[in-house]
Amino acid sequence: MVYDSVYGNTQKIAEAVGGALAGETKVVRVNEVDPARLGQIDLLIVGSPTLGGRPSEPMQDFLVRIPGTAVKGLKFATFDTRYSGKFVRVFGFAAEKIGENLVSKGGVQSSPPEPFYVKGKKGPLKEGELERAANWARGLSR
Ligand SMILES: Cc1cc2nc3c(=O)[nH]c(=O)nc-3n(C[C@H](O)[C@H](O)[C@H](O)COP(=O)(O)O)c2cc1C
């Protein structure tokens, strides 16, 4: 799993997801991943904060640097953290944008983009989101 996090919310979700996944699992921050070597795994999970309707800058950079050959045919799932208010919808969200990017490179989206919600602008996470993250992870097919 590749994640980014500025205020720690997405990191907490990433750790909950990583802890609940079956099989050998690596949870790695986006700046520590070689985007050319993603093809050597059987499920790629990507998680990012939504900032200004988009993934974080390091996550956007990472997506740009992934060569098409690295994700072609690779199964993936995305999640993000975001506000729970309705007014932000027009700007879009990180998980959908990451998904569109990976699909455009030939990745195979194995489940819909999953949102996890924070209470304030910088968090904390809403109650129950860590448990929901673990459940989401258990439902992902590998
Ligand atoms: C500067 C800033 C911009 C944000 N923009 C959005 C946004 O456009 N849409 C949204 O749903 N949430 C937005 N949020 C809420 C963040 O997505 C939320 O705090 C997220 O959990 C941060 O993740 P992190 O703690 O892993 O960095 C924003 C938060 C900040 C601080």
The ligand as an ORCA input file, in Angstrom:
! r2SCAN-3c Opt
* xyz 0 1
  C      -5.667     22.954      3.191
  C      -6.699     21.873      3.242
  C      -7.508     21.634      2.132
  C      -8.486     20.638      2.169
  N      -9.258     20.444      1.065
  C     -10.239     19.495      1.105
  C     -11.100     19.304     -0.007
  O     -10.998     19.948     -1.055
  N     -12.078     18.356      0.095
  C     -12.233     17.601      1.217
  O     -13.131     16.770      1.237
  N     -11.420     17.751      2.295
  C     -10.438     18.681      2.267
  N      -9.624     18.850      3.354
  C      -9.749     17.949      4.511
  C      -8.643     16.897      4.441
  O      -8.898     16.022      3.362
  C      -8.550     16.074      5.726
  O      -8.135     16.869      6.798
  C      -7.598     14.899      5.579
  O      -7.940     13.913      6.509
  C      -6.138     15.257      5.730
  O      -5.396     14.070      5.603
  P      -4.027     13.859      6.385
  O      -4.303     14.048      7.846
  O      -3.642     12.458      6.088
  O      -3.045     14.842      5.856
  C      -8.646     19.851      3.350
  C      -7.841     20.095      4.464
  C      -6.872     21.080      4.430
  C      -6.022     21.321      5.637
*
